């Protein structure tokens, strides 16, 4: 009989894909988990400001009204007084430069992502400065 129990990376990959489905964004649904010692300490998805209308505002071909999944996960930690230092991040899409810097500044030690999306070489540059590995899963 084959062991169907997923390894930790597969487990968190599947959970972050479900998390992304909560997004109200029509263009792309993104999820992020912050994990420490194989326990989820925070999760986020891209969406509008809490309590505000879900009204798209596009400027220069980019949505301005939403918060990225990574930002929401970090904000959740801040609101609850939970440290993200020493966590791994599991993200459905390759992080943008701003989210990468926020993840690195908040103490993330490893970034796992599922889908390529506008992969910018500055993401790797900043991650290398902090000796953080970015790994596609």
Helices and strands as residue ranges (DSSP letters): H 8-20, E 31-36, E 39-45, E 47-48, E 58-59, E 62-63, E 66-67, H 69-80, E 88-93, H 97-105, E 110-115, H 121-129, E 133-136
